[in-house]
């Protein structure tokens, strides 16, 4: 059974890549990347390009309601 992972402060997805390369047991079910000091969200755009169709948010984490984040193990 896969370990469901939420990737917070995801950057360009390095943590996700490491988990996925380490084991097929990990499944990223939601991610978030937001850089409040910039208008253009470069890292989030790279993440979305690398992992299309992923459940990714580009939103200030303090404004995300916990009910919006899927159940997860890690």
PDB file of N, H, CA, C and O in Angstrom:
ATOM      1  N   UNK A   1       0.831  -1.185   0.000  1.00  0.00           N
ATOM      2  CA  UNK A   1       0.000   0.000   0.000  1.00  0.00           C
ATOM      3  C   UNK A   1       0.876   1.250   0.000  1.00  0.00           C
ATOM      4  O   UNK A   1       1.813   1.356   0.791  1.00  0.00           O
ATOM      5  N   UNK A   2       0.576   2.174  -0.870  1.00  0.00           N
ATOM      6  H   UNK A   2      -0.186   2.088  -1.513  1.00  0.00           H
ATOM      7  CA  UNK A   2       1.386   3.383  -1.018  1.00  0.00           C
ATOM      8  C   UNK A   2       1.260   4.290   0.190  1.00  0.00           C
ATOM      9  O   UNK A   2       0.200   4.377   0.810  1.00  0.00           O
ATOM     10  N   UNK A   3       2.344   4.960   0.516  1.00  0.00           N
ATOM     11  H   UNK A   3       3.205   4.890   0.012  1.00  0.00           H
ATOM     12  CA  UNK A   3       2.346   5.996   1.544  1.00  0.00           C
ATOM     13  C   UNK A   3       1.951   7.293   0.869  1.00  0.00           C
ATOM     14  O   UNK A   3       2.610   7.740  -0.070  1.00  0.00           O
ATOM     15  N   UNK A   4       0.883   7.893   1.345  1.00  0.00           N
ATOM     16  H   UNK A   4       0.348   7.530   2.109  1.00  0.00           H
ATOM     17  CA  UNK A   4       0.371   9.139   0.759  1.00  0.00           C
ATOM     18  C   UNK A   4       1.145  10.313   1.340  1.00  0.00           C
ATOM     19  O   UNK A   4       1.237  10.473   2.557  1.00  0.00           O
ATOM     20  N   UNK A   5       1.702  11.132   0.451  1.00  0.00           N
ATOM     21  H   UNK A   5       1.628  11.001  -0.538  1.00  0.00           H
ATOM     22  CA  UNK A   5       2.606  12.206   0.845  1.00  0.00           C
ATOM     23  C   UNK A   5       2.029  13.563   0.462  1.00  0.00           C
ATOM     24  O   UNK A   5       1.488  13.736  -0.630  1.00  0.00           O
ATOM     25  N   UNK A   6       2.153  14.527   1.380  1.00  0.00           N
ATOM     26  H   UNK A   6       2.593  14.387   2.267  1.00  0.00           H
ATOM     27  CA  UNK A   6       1.846  15.921   1.097  1.00  0.00           C
ATOM     28  C   UNK A   6       3.181  16.658   1.090  1.00  0.00           C
ATOM     29  O   UNK A   6       3.936  16.598   2.060  1.00  0.00           O
ATOM     30  N   UNK A   7       3.462  17.342   0.012  1.00  0.00           N
ATOM     31  H   UNK A   7       2.849  17.391  -0.777  1.00  0.00           H
ATOM     32  CA  UNK A   7       4.738  18.045  -0.138  1.00  0.00           C
ATOM     33  C   UNK A   7       4.512  19.546   0.062  1.00  0.00           C
ATOM     34  O   UNK A   7       4.014  20.239  -0.826  1.00  0.00           O
ATOM     35  N   UNK A   8       4.891  20.031   1.252  1.00  0.00           N
ATOM     36  H   UNK A   8       5.296  19.469   1.973  1.00  0.00           H
ATOM     37  CA  UNK A   8       4.760  21.448   1.575  1.00  0.00           C
ATOM     38  C   UNK A   8       6.072  22.167   1.267  1.00  0.00           C
ATOM     39  O   UNK A   8       7.146  21.576   1.376  1.00  0.00           O
ATOM     40  N   UNK A   9       5.986  23.445   0.881  1.00  0.00           N
ATOM     41  H   UNK A   9       5.113  23.925   0.792  1.00  0.00           H
ATOM     42  CA  UNK A   9       7.164  24.236   0.526  1.00  0.00           C
ATOM     43  C   UNK A   9       7.970  23.449  -0.515  1.00  0.00           C
ATOM     44  O   UNK A   9       9.169  23.221  -0.361  1.00  0.00           O
ATOM     45  N   UNK A  10       7.279  23.050  -1.563  1.00  0.00           N
ATOM     46  H   UNK A  10       6.304  23.235  -1.688  1.00  0.00           H
ATOM     47  CA  UNK A  10       7.757  22.048  -2.520  1.00  0.00           C
ATOM     48  C   UNK A  10       8.906  22.501  -3.408  1.00  0.00           C
ATOM     49  O   UNK A  10       9.617  21.664  -3.963  1.00  0.00           O
ATOM     50  N   UNK A  11       9.102  23.801  -3.552  1.00  0.00           N
ATOM     51  H   UNK A  11       8.524  24.481  -3.100  1.00  0.00           H
ATOM     52  CA  UNK A  11      10.134  24.245  -4.484  1.00  0.00           C
ATOM     53  C   UNK A  11       9.827  23.705  -5.869  1.00  0.00           C
ATOM     54  O   UNK A  11       8.694  23.801  -6.341  1.00  0.00           O
ATOM     55  N   UNK A  12      10.827  23.141  -6.519  1.00  0.00           N
ATOM     56  H   UNK A  12      11.748  23.064  -6.136  1.00  0.00           H
ATOM     57  CA  UNK A  12      10.638  22.591  -7.867  1.00  0.00           C
ATOM     58  C   UNK A  12      10.380  21.082  -7.847  1.00  0.00           C
ATOM     59  O   UNK A  12      10.333  20.443  -8.898  1.00  0.00           O
ATOM     60  N   UNK A  13      10.214  20.515  -6.644  1.00  0.00           N
ATOM     61  H   UNK A  13      10.253  21.035  -5.790  1.00  0.00           H
ATOM     62  CA  UNK A  13       9.848  19.104  -6.536  1.00  0.00           C
ATOM     63  C   UNK A  13      10.972  18.156  -6.190  1.00  0.00           C
ATOM     64  O   UNK A  13      10.853  16.955  -6.432  1.00  0.00           O
ATOM     65  N   UNK A  14      12.059  18.654  -5.631  1.00  0.00           N
ATOM     66  H   UNK A  14      12.155  19.630  -5.434  1.00  0.00           H
ATOM     67  CA  UNK A  14      13.196  17.801  -5.303  1.00  0.00           C
ATOM     68  C   UNK A  14      12.881  16.713  -4.291  1.00  0.00           C
ATOM     69  O   UNK A  14      13.332  15.578  -4.444  1.00  0.00           O
ATOM     70  N   UNK A  15      12.116  17.041  -3.261  1.00  0.00           N
ATOM     71  H   UNK A  15      11.749  17.964  -3.137  1.00  0.00           H
ATOM     72  CA  UNK A  15      11.730  16.047  -2.259  1.00  0.00           C
ATOM     73  C   UNK A  15      10.904  14.943  -2.909  1.00  0.00           C
ATOM     74  O   UNK A  15      11.107  13.759  -2.641  1.00  0.00           O
ATOM     75  N   UNK A  16       9.981  15.345  -3.758  1.00  0.00           N
ATOM     76  H   UNK A  16       9.816  16.307  -3.976  1.00  0.00           H
ATOM     77  CA  UNK A  16       9.140  14.373  -4.470  1.00  0.00           C
ATOM     78  C   UNK A  16       9.990  13.447  -5.331  1.00  0.00           C
ATOM     79  O   UNK A  16       9.804  12.230  -5.313  1.00  0.00           O
ATOM     80  N   UNK A  17      10.921  14.023  -6.082  1.00  0.00           N
ATOM     81  H   UNK A  17      11.073  15.011  -6.096  1.00  0.00           H
ATOM     82  CA  UNK A  17      11.786  13.201  -6.925  1.00  0.00           C
ATOM     83  C   UNK A  17      12.575  12.193  -6.100  1.00  0.00           C
ATOM     84  O   UNK A  17      12.703  11.029  -6.480  1.00  0.00           O
ATOM     85  N   UNK A  18      13.103  12.651  -4.967  1.00  0.00           N
ATOM     86  H   UNK A  18      12.999  13.597  -4.659  1.00  0.00           H
ATOM     87  CA  UNK A  18      13.865  11.753  -4.103  1.00  0.00           C
ATOM     88  C   UNK A  18      13.025  10.602  -3.589  1.00  0.00           C
ATOM     89  O   UNK A  18      13.463   9.452  -3.611  1.00  0.00           O
ATOM     90  N   UNK A  19      11.817  10.904  -3.126  1.00  0.00           N
ATOM     91  H   UNK A  19      11.461  11.839  -3.108  1.00  0.00           H
ATOM     92  CA  UNK A  19      10.930   9.851  -2.634  1.00  0.00           C
ATOM     93  C   UNK A  19      10.567   8.866  -3.733  1.00  0.00           C
ATOM     94  O   UNK A  19      10.620   7.651  -3.539  1.00  0.00           O
ATOM     95  N   UNK A  20      10.196   9.406  -4.891  1.00  0.00           N
ATOM     96  H   UNK A  20      10.152  10.392  -5.048  1.00  0.00           H
ATOM     97  CA  UNK A  20       9.779   8.534  -5.991  1.00  0.00           C
ATOM     98  C   UNK A  20      10.922   7.662  -6.501  1.00  0.00           C
ATOM     99  O   UNK A  20      10.698   6.530  -6.928  1.00  0.00           O
ATOM    100  N   UNK A  21      12.129   8.179  -6.458  1.00  0.00           N
ATOM    101  H   UNK A  21      12.311   9.098  -6.110  1.00  0.00           H
ATOM    102  CA  UNK A  21      13.282   7.382  -6.887  1.00  0.00           C
ATOM    103  C   UNK A  21      13.693   6.368  -5.832  1.00  0.00           C
ATOM    104  O   UNK A  21      14.248   5.318  -6.157  1.00  0.00           O
ATOM    105  N   UNK A  22      13.421   6.678  -4.569  1.00  0.00           N
ATOM    106  H   UNK A  22      12.970   7.530  -4.305  1.00  0.00           H
ATOM    107  CA  UNK A  22      13.786   5.771  -3.478  1.00  0.00           C
ATOM    108  C   UNK A  22      12.879   4.550  -3.425  1.00  0.00           C
ATOM    109  O   UNK A  22      13.325   3.443  -3.124  1.00  0.00           O
ATOM    110  N   UNK A  23      11.582   4.768  -3.727  1.00  0.00           N
ATOM    111  H   UNK A  23      11.220   5.667  -3.972  1.00  0.00           H
ATOM    112  CA  UNK A  23      10.638   3.660  -3.593  1.00  0.00           C
ATOM    113  C   UNK A  23       9.341   3.981  -4.316  1.00  0.00           C
ATOM    114  O   UNK A  23       8.901   5.129  -4.369  1.00  0.00           O
ATOM    115  N   UNK A  24       8.750   2.953  -4.862  1.00  0.00           N
ATOM    116  H   UNK A  24       9.107   2.020  -4.819  1.00  0.00           H
ATOM    117  CA  UNK A  24       7.435   3.127  -5.502  1.00  0.00           C
ATOM    118  C   UNK A  24       6.322   3.164  -4.458  1.00  0.00           C
ATOM    119  O   UNK A  24       5.150   3.303  -4.806  1.00  0.00           O
ATOM    120  N   UNK A  25       6.678   3.041  -3.193  1.00  0.00           N
ATOM    121  H   UNK A  25       7.631   2.928  -2.910  1.00  0.00           H
ATOM    122  CA  UNK A  25       5.691   3.069  -2.112  1.00  0.00           C
ATOM    123  C   UNK A  25       5.142   4.465  -1.841  1.00  0.00           C
ATOM    124  O   UNK A  25       4.127   4.598  -1.157  1.00  0.00           O
ATOM    125  N   UNK A  26       5.787   5.510  -2.361  1.00  0.00           N
ATOM    126  H   UNK A  26       6.611   5.402  -2.917  1.00  0.00           H
ATOM    127  CA  UNK A  26       5.373   6.877  -2.070  1.00  0.00           C
ATOM    128  C   UNK A  26       4.532   7.450  -3.201  1.00  0.00           C
ATOM    129  O   UNK A  26       4.861   7.307  -4.379  1.00  0.00           O
ATOM    130  N   UNK A  27       3.442   8.103  -2.817  1.00  0.00           N
ATOM    131  H   UNK A  27       3.175   8.220  -1.861  1.00  0.00           H
ATOM    132  CA  UNK A  27       2.575   8.769  -3.788  1.00  0.00           C
ATOM    133  C   UNK A  27       2.281  10.184  -3.277  1.00  0.00           C
ATOM    134  O   UNK A  27       1.660  10.355  -2.228  1.00  0.00           O
ATOM    135  N   UNK A  28       2.729  11.182  -4.019  1.00  0.00           N
ATOM    136  H   UNK A  28       3.234  11.043  -4.871  1.00  0.00           H
ATOM    137  CA  UNK A  28       2.453  12.571  -3.641  1.00  0.00           C
ATOM    138  C   UNK A  28       1.013  12.874  -4.048  1.00  0.00           C
ATOM    139  O   UNK A  28       0.659  12.823  -5.226  1.00  0.00           O
ATOM    140  N   UNK A  29       0.193  13.189  -3.049  1.00  0.00           N
ATOM    141  H   UNK A  29       0.480  13.231  -2.092  1.00  0.00           H
ATOM    142  CA  UNK A  29      -1.230  13.412  -3.294  1.00  0.00           C
ATOM    143  C   UNK A  29      -1.599  14.890  -3.300  1.00  0.00           C
ATOM    144  O   UNK A  29      -2.701  15.248  -3.715  1.00  0.00           O
ATOM    145  N   UNK A  30      -0.695  15.749  -2.845  1.00  0.00           N
ATOM    146  H   UNK A  30       0.200  15.458  -2.507  1.00  0.00           H
ATOM    147  CA  UNK A  30      -0.957  17.188  -2.813  1.00  0.00           C
ATOM    148  C   UNK A  30       0.358  17.899  -2.585  1.00  0.00           C
ATOM    149  O   UNK A  30       1.221  17.408  -1.857  1.00  0.00           O
ATOM    150  N   UNK A  31       0.513  19.058  -3.209  1.00  0.00           N
ATOM    151  H   UNK A  31      -0.187  19.456  -3.801  1.00  0.00           H
ATOM    152  CA  UNK A  31       1.731  19.845  -2.998  1.00  0.00           C
ATOM    153  C   UNK A  31       1.384  21.323  -2.992  1.00  0.00           C
ATOM    154  O   UNK A  31       0.356  21.747  -3.518  1.00  0.00           O
ATOM    155  N   UNK A  32       2.275  22.095  -2.379  1.00  0.00           N
ATOM    156  H   UNK A  32       3.111  21.750  -1.951  1.00  0.00           H
ATOM    157  CA  UNK A  32       2.084  23.530  -2.310  1.00  0.00           C
ATOM    158  C   UNK A  32       3.438  24.226  -2.399  1.00  0.00           C
ATOM    159  O   UNK A  32       4.399  23.822  -1.745  1.00  0.00           O
ATOM    160  N   UNK A  33       3.503  25.262  -3.205  1.00  0.00           N
ATOM    161  H   UNK A  33       2.722  25.590  -3.737  1.00  0.00           H
ATOM    162  CA  UNK A  33       4.697  26.098  -3.293  1.00  0.00           C
ATOM    163  C   UNK A  33       4.238  27.530  -3.504  1.00  0.00           C
ATOM    164  O   UNK A  33       3.497  27.822  -4.443  1.00  0.00           O
ATOM    165  N   UNK A  34       4.680  28.421  -2.627  1.00  0.00           N
ATOM    166  H   UNK A  34       5.282  28.184  -1.864  1.00  0.00           H
ATOM    167  CA  UNK A  34       4.338  29.828  -2.750  1.00  0.00           C
ATOM    168  C   UNK A  34       5.477  30.655  -2.186  1.00  0.00           C
ATOM    169  O   UNK A  34       5.933  30.415  -1.068  1.00  0.00           O
ATOM    170  N   UNK A  35       5.929  31.616  -2.950  1.00  0.00           N
ATOM    171  H   UNK A  35       5.558  31.811  -3.858  1.00  0.00           H
ATOM    172  CA  UNK A  35       7.005  32.504  -2.516  1.00  0.00           C
ATOM    173  C   UNK A  35       6.418  33.904  -2.367  1.00  0.00           C
ATOM    174  O   UNK A  35       6.201  34.593  -3.363  1.00  0.00           O
ATOM    175  N   UNK A  36       6.158  34.331  -1.125  1.00  0.00           N
ATOM    176  H   UNK A  36       6.335  33.771  -0.316  1.00  0.00           H
ATOM    177  CA  UNK A  36       5.463  35.606  -0.922  1.00  0.00           C
ATOM    178  C   UNK A  36       6.252  36.836  -1.362  1.00  0.00           C
ATOM    179  O   UNK A  36       5.663  37.892  -1.593  1.00  0.00           O
ATOM    180  N   UNK A  37       7.551  36.719  -1.479  1.00  0.00           N
ATOM    181  H   UNK A  37       8.029  35.861  -1.292  1.00  0.00           H
ATOM    182  CA  UNK A  37       8.348  37.907  -1.810  1.00  0.00           C
ATOM    183  C   UNK A  37       8.486  38.161  -3.306  1.00  0.00           C
ATOM    184  O   UNK A  37       9.147  39.118  -3.711  1.00  0.00           O
ATOM    185  N   UNK A  38       7.874  37.321  -4.128  1.00  0.00           N
ATOM    186  H   UNK A  38       7.337  36.544  -3.799  1.00  0.00           H
ATOM    187  CA  UNK A  38       7.985  37.522  -5.571  1.00  0.00           C
ATOM    188  C   UNK A  38       6.610  37.555  -6.220  1.00  0.00           C
ATOM    189  O   UNK A  38       5.672  36.907  -5.756  1.00  0.00           O
ATOM    190  N   UNK A  39       6.510  38.314  -7.291  1.00  0.00           N
ATOM    191  H   UNK A  39       7.272  38.840  -7.667  1.00  0.00           H
ATOM    192  CA  UNK A  39       5.247  38.365  -8.035  1.00  0.00           C
ATOM    193  C   UNK A  39       5.135  37.172  -8.977  1.00  0.00           C
ATOM    194  O   UNK A  39       4.057  36.605  -9.153  1.00  0.00           O
ATOM    195  N   UNK A  40       6.257  36.802  -9.579  1.00  0.00           N
ATOM    196  H   UNK A  40       7.133  37.263  -9.436  1.00  0.00           H
ATOM    197  CA  UNK A  40       6.271  35.658 -10.491  1.00  0.00           C
ATOM    198  C   UNK A  40       6.694  34.432  -9.691  1.00  0.00           C
ATOM    199  O   UNK A  40       7.744  34.428  -9.049  1.00  0.00           O
ATOM    200  N   UNK A  41       5.887  33.417  -9.737  1.00  0.00           N
ATOM    201  H   UNK A  41       5.034  33.420 -10.260  1.00  0.00           H
ATOM    202  CA  UNK A  41       6.103  32.204  -8.951  1.00  0.00           C
ATOM    203  C   UNK A  41       6.887  31.171  -9.763  1.00  0.00           C
ATOM    204  O   UNK A  41       6.329  30.166 -10.205  1.00  0.00           O
ATOM    205  N   UNK A  42       8.179  31.424  -9.954  1.00  0.00           N
ATOM    206  H   UNK A  42       8.632  32.240  -9.595  1.00  0.00           H
ATOM    207  CA  UNK A  42       9.012  30.575 -10.808  1.00  0.00           C
ATOM    208  C   UNK A  42       9.036  29.116 -10.348  1.00  0.00           C
ATOM    209  O   UNK A  42       8.818  28.211 -11.154  1.00  0.00           O
ATOM    210  N   UNK A  43       9.298  28.881  -9.070  1.00  0.00           N
ATOM    211  H   UNK A  43       9.476  29.615  -8.415  1.00  0.00           H
ATOM    212  CA  UNK A  43       9.407  27.497  -8.586  1.00  0.00           C
ATOM    213  C   UNK A  43       8.095  26.745  -8.781  1.00  0.00           C
ATOM    214  O   UNK A  43       8.098  25.586  -9.194  1.00  0.00           O
ATOM    215  N   UNK A  44       6.989  27.394  -8.488  1.00  0.00           N
ATOM    216  H   UNK A  44       6.987  28.336  -8.153  1.00  0.00           H
ATOM    217  CA  UNK A  44       5.692  26.736  -8.662  1.00  0.00           C
ATOM    218  C   UNK A  44       5.434  26.414 -10.131  1.00  0.00           C
ATOM    219  O   UNK A  44       4.887  25.360 -10.454  1.00  0.00           O
ATOM    220  N   UNK A  45       5.823  27.309 -11.003  1.00  0.00           N
ATOM    221  H   UNK A  45       6.267  28.166 -10.741  1.00  0.00           H
ATOM    222  CA  UNK A  45       5.644  27.060 -12.444  1.00  0.00           C
ATOM    223  C   UNK A  45       6.479  25.868 -12.903  1.00  0.00           C
ATOM    224  O   UNK A  45       6.020  25.053 -13.704  1.00  0.00           O
ATOM    225  N   UNK A  46       7.699  25.770 -12.397  1.00  0.00           N
ATOM    226  H   UNK A  46       8.072  26.432 -11.747  1.00  0.00           H
ATOM    227  CA  UNK A  46       8.556  24.630 -12.744  1.00  0.00           C
ATOM    228  C   UNK A  46       7.924  23.341 -12.225  1.00  0.00           C
ATOM    229  O   UNK A  46       7.880  22.338 -12.937  1.00  0.00           O
ATOM    230  N   UNK A  47       7.438  23.368 -10.989  1.00  0.00           N
ATOM    231  H   UNK A  47       7.474  24.183 -10.411  1.00  0.00           H
ATOM    232  CA  UNK A  47       6.793  22.187 -10.409  1.00  0.00           C
ATOM    233  C   UNK A  47       5.626  21.741 -11.286  1.00  0.00           C
ATOM    234  O   UNK A  47       5.506  20.562 -11.619  1.00  0.00           O
ATOM    235  N   UNK A  48       4.777  22.682 -11.654  1.00  0.00           N
ATOM    236  H   UNK A  48       4.875  23.640 -11.384  1.00  0.00           H
ATOM    237  CA  UNK A  48       3.611  22.353 -12.476  1.00  0.00           C
ATOM    238  C   UNK A  48       4.010  21.810 -13.845  1.00  0.00           C
ATOM    239  O   UNK A  48       3.332  20.939 -14.389  1.00  0.00           O
ATOM    240  N   UNK A  49       5.112  22.322 -14.405  1.00  0.00           N
ATOM    241  H   UNK A  49       5.663  23.030 -13.963  1.00  0.00           H
ATOM    242  CA  UNK A  49       5.583  21.822 -15.700  1.00  0.00           C
ATOM    243  C   UNK A  49       6.165  20.411 -15.572  1.00  0.00           C
ATOM    244  O   UNK A  49       5.978  19.579 -16.460  1.00  0.00           O
ATOM    245  N   UNK A  50       6.870  20.143 -14.468  1.00  0.00           N
ATOM    246  H   UNK A  50       7.021  20.818 -13.746  1.00  0.00           H
ATOM    247  CA  UNK A  50       7.477  18.826 -14.256  1.00  0.00           C
ATOM    248  C   UNK A  50       6.448  17.765 -13.901  1.00  0.00           C
ATOM    249  O   UNK A  50       6.593  16.597 -14.262  1.00  0.00           O
ATOM    250  N   UNK A  51       5.408  18.182 -13.191  1.00  0.00           N
ATOM    251  H   UNK A  51       5.290  19.131 -12.898  1.00  0.00           H
ATOM    252  CA  UNK A  51       4.399  17.244 -12.703  1.00  0.00           C
ATOM    253  C   UNK A  51       3.014  17.719 -13.121  1.00  0.00           C
ATOM    254  O   UNK A  51       2.213  18.112 -12.274  1.00  0.00           O
ATOM    255  N   UNK A  52       2.728  17.689 -14.408  1.00  0.00           N
ATOM    256  H   UNK A  52       3.380  17.370 -15.096  1.00  0.00           H
ATOM    257  CA  UNK A  52       1.405  18.125 -14.858  1.00  0.00           C
ATOM    258  C   UNK A  52       0.329  17.185 -14.299  1.00  0.00           C
ATOM    259  O   UNK A  52       0.598  16.022 -13.998  1.00  0.00           O
ATOM    260  N   UNK A  53      -0.849  17.696 -14.173  1.00  0.00           N
ATOM    261  H   UNK A  53      -1.067  18.641 -14.418  1.00  0.00           H
ATOM    262  CA  UNK A  53      -1.980  16.923 -13.653  1.00  0.00           C
ATOM    263  C   UNK A  53      -1.798  16.490 -12.204  1.00  0.00           C
ATOM    264  O   UNK A  53      -2.468  15.569 -11.737  1.00  0.00           O
ATOM    265  N   UNK A  54      -0.881  17.164 -11.487  1.00  0.00           N
ATOM    266  H   UNK A  54      -0.336  17.912 -11.866  1.00  0.00           H
ATOM    267  CA  UNK A  54      -0.741  16.855 -10.065  1.00  0.00           C
ATOM    268  C   UNK A  54      -1.645  17.796  -9.274  1.00  0.00           C
ATOM    269  O   UNK A  54      -2.043  18.852  -9.765  1.00  0.00           O
ATOM    270  N   UNK A  55      -1.951  17.412  -8.085  1.00  0.00           N
ATOM    271  H   UNK A  55      -1.628  16.554  -7.686  1.00  0.00           H
ATOM    272  CA  UNK A  55      -2.807  18.212  -7.213  1.00  0.00           C
ATOM    273  C   UNK A  55      -1.917  19.250  -6.525  1.00  0.00           C
ATOM    274  O   UNK A  55      -1.578  19.109  -5.350  1.00  0.00           O
ATOM    275  N   UNK A  56      -1.546  20.287  -7.266  1.00  0.00           N
ATOM    276  H   UNK A  56      -1.821  20.402  -8.221  1.00  0.00           H
ATOM    277  CA  UNK A  56      -0.579  21.287  -6.806  1.00  0.00           C
ATOM    278  C   UNK A  56      -1.257  22.629  -6.591  1.00  0.00           C
ATOM    279  O   UNK A  56      -2.132  23.026  -7.361  1.00  0.00           O
ATOM    280  N   UNK A  57      -0.846  23.326  -5.537  1.00  0.00           N
ATOM    281  H   UNK A  57      -0.135  23.004  -4.912  1.00  0.00           H
ATOM    282  CA  UNK A  57      -1.357  24.661  -5.239  1.00  0.00           C
ATOM    283  C   UNK A  57      -0.225  25.668  -5.213  1.00  0.00           C
ATOM    284  O   UNK A  57       0.885  25.369  -4.772  1.00  0.00           O
ATOM    285  N   UNK A  58      -0.515  26.834  -5.680  1.00  0.00           N
ATOM    286  H   UNK A  58      -1.416  27.077  -6.038  1.00  0.00           H
ATOM    287  CA  UNK A  58       0.388  27.979  -5.571  1.00  0.00           C
ATOM    288  C   UNK A  58      -0.365  29.014  -4.728  1.00  0.00           C
ATOM    289  O   UNK A  58      -0.939  29.974  -5.242  1.00  0.00           O
ATOM    290  N   UNK A  59      -0.337  28.779  -3.413  1.00  0.00           N
ATOM    291  H   UNK A  59       0.130  28.000  -2.995  1.00  0.00           H
ATOM    292  CA  UNK A  59      -1.135  29.584  -2.496  1.00  0.00           C
ATOM    293  C   UNK A  59      -0.395  29.705  -1.163  1.00  0.00           C
ATOM    294  O   UNK A  59       0.262  28.759  -0.729  1.00  0.00           O
ATOM    295  N   UNK A  60      -0.500  30.842  -0.529  1.00  0.00           N
ATOM    296  H   UNK A  60      -1.034  31.611  -0.881  1.00  0.00           H
ATOM    297  CA  UNK A  60       0.082  31.026   0.797  1.00  0.00           C
ATOM    298  C   UNK A  60      -0.471  29.941   1.719  1.00  0.00           C
ATOM    299  O   UNK A  60      -1.684  29.832   1.897  1.00  0.00           O
ATOM    300  N   UNK A  61       0.416  29.141   2.303  1.00  0.00           N
ATOM    301  H   UNK A  61       1.402  29.229   2.159  1.00  0.00           H
ATOM    302  CA  UNK A  61      -0.009  27.995   3.107  1.00  0.00           C
ATOM    303  C   UNK A  61      -0.870  28.423   4.286  1.00  0.00           C
ATOM    304  O   UNK A  61      -1.708  27.650   4.751  1.00  0.00           O
ATOM    305  N   UNK A  62      -0.679  29.637   4.774  1.00  0.00           N
ATOM    306  H   UNK A  62       0.002  30.266   4.397  1.00  0.00           H
ATOM    307  CA  UNK A  62      -1.485  30.096   5.910  1.00  0.00           C
ATOM    308  C   UNK A  62      -2.937  30.352   5.516  1.00  0.00           C
ATOM    309  O   UNK A  62      -3.798  30.486   6.386  1.00  0.00           O
ATOM    310  N   UNK A  63      -3.212  30.421   4.239  1.00  0.00           N
ATOM    311  H   UNK A  63      -2.512  30.313   3.532  1.00  0.00           H
ATOM    312  CA  UNK A  63      -4.590  30.637   3.791  1.00  0.00           C
ATOM    313  C   UNK A  63      -5.272  29.348   3.328  1.00  0.00           C
ATOM    314  O   UNK A  63      -6.442  29.365   2.947  1.00  0.00           O
ATOM    315  N   UNK A  64      -4.547  28.244   3.361  1.00  0.00           N
ATOM    316  H   UNK A  64      -3.597  28.230   3.671  1.00  0.00           H
ATOM    317  CA  UNK A  64      -5.117  26.952   2.969  1.00  0.00           C
ATOM    318  C   UNK A  64      -5.811  26.343   4.176  1.00  0.00           C
ATOM    319  O   UNK A  64      -5.209  26.206   5.240  1.00  0.00           O
ATOM    320  N   UNK A  65      -7.054  25.986   4.016  1.00  0.00           N
ATOM    321  H   UNK A  65      -7.544  26.098   3.151  1.00  0.00           H
ATOM    322  CA  UNK A  65      -7.774  25.330   5.104  1.00  0.00           C
ATOM    323  C   UNK A  65      -7.373  23.854   5.162  1.00  0.00           C
ATOM    324  O   UNK A  65      -7.205  23.211   4.127  1.00  0.00           O
ATOM    325  N   UNK A  66      -7.225  23.333   6.355  1.00  0.00           N
ATOM    326  H   UNK A  66      -7.361  23.856   7.196  1.00  0.00           H
ATOM    327  CA  UNK A  66      -6.759  21.955   6.502  1.00  0.00           C
ATOM    328  C   UNK A  66      -7.677  20.958   5.796  1.00  0.00           C
ATOM    329  O   UNK A  66      -7.213  19.910   5.346  1.00  0.00           O
ATOM    330  N   UNK A  67      -8.956  21.264   5.694  1.00  0.00           N
ATOM    331  H   UNK A  67      -9.332  22.115   6.059  1.00  0.00           H
ATOM    332  CA  UNK A  67      -9.874  20.338   5.020  1.00  0.00           C
ATOM    333  C   UNK A  67      -9.600  20.240   3.518  1.00  0.00           C
ATOM    334  O   UNK A  67     -10.075  19.314   2.861  1.00  0.00           O
ATOM    335  N   UNK A  68      -8.833  21.196   2.971  1.00  0.00           N
ATOM    336  H   UNK A  68      -8.447  21.948   3.505  1.00  0.00           H
ATOM    337  CA  UNK A  68      -8.482  21.168   1.551  1.00  0.00           C
ATOM    338  C   UNK A  68      -7.305  20.235   1.264  1.00  0.00           C
ATOM    339  O   UNK A  68      -7.072  19.857   0.116  1.00  0.00           O
ATOM    340  N   UNK A  69      -6.576  19.870   2.297  1.00  0.00           N
ATOM    341  H   UNK A  69      -6.766  20.176   3.230  1.00  0.00           H
ATOM    342  CA  UNK A  69      -5.405  19.000   2.144  1.00  0.00           C
ATOM    343  C   UNK A  69      -5.848  17.548   2.324  1.00  0.00           C
ATOM    344  O   UNK A  69      -6.430  17.202   3.352  1.00  0.00           O
ATOM    345  N   UNK A  70      -5.576  16.694   1.325  1.00  0.00           N
ATOM    346  H   UNK A  70      -5.103  16.976   0.490  1.00  0.00           H
ATOM    347  CA  UNK A  70      -6.023  15.294   1.408  1.00  0.00           C
ATOM    348  C   UNK A  70      -5.390  14.551   2.596  1.00  0.00           C
ATOM    349  O   UNK A  70      -4.336  14.944   3.097  1.00  0.00           O
ATOM    350  N   UNK A  71      -6.037  13.495   3.026  1.00  0.00           N
ATOM    351  H   UNK A  71      -6.893  13.176   2.619  1.00  0.00           H
ATOM    352  CA  UNK A  71      -5.457  12.624   4.051  1.00  0.00           C
ATOM    353  C   UNK A  71      -4.110  12.129   3.553  1.00  0.00           C
ATOM    354  O   UNK A  71      -3.935  11.858   2.365  1.00  0.00           O
ATOM    355  N   UNK A  72      -3.152  12.012   4.483  1.00  0.00           N
ATOM    356  H   UNK A  72      -3.294  12.233   5.448  1.00  0.00           H
ATOM    357  CA  UNK A  72      -1.810  11.617   4.077  1.00  0.00           C
ATOM    358  C   UNK A  72      -1.074  10.951   5.244  1.00  0.00           C
ATOM    359  O   UNK A  72      -1.469  11.076   6.403  1.00  0.00           O
ATOM    360  N   UNK A  73       0.001  10.243   4.906  1.00  0.00           N
ATOM    361  H   UNK A  73       0.322  10.140   3.964  1.00  0.00           H
ATOM    362  CA  UNK A  73       0.831   9.562   5.891  1.00  0.00           C
ATOM    363  C   UNK A  73       2.081  10.346   6.232  1.00  0.00           C
ATOM    364  O   UNK A  73       2.605  10.243   7.341  1.00  0.00           O
ATOM    365  N   UNK A  74       2.557  11.126   5.284  1.00  0.00           N
ATOM    366  H   UNK A  74       2.132  11.210   4.383  1.00  0.00           H
ATOM    367  CA  UNK A  74       3.817  11.860   5.467  1.00  0.00           C
ATOM    368  C   UNK A  74       3.659  13.256   4.903  1.00  0.00           C
ATOM    369  O   UNK A  74       4.597  14.051   4.949  1.00  0.00           O
TER     370      UNK A  74
END
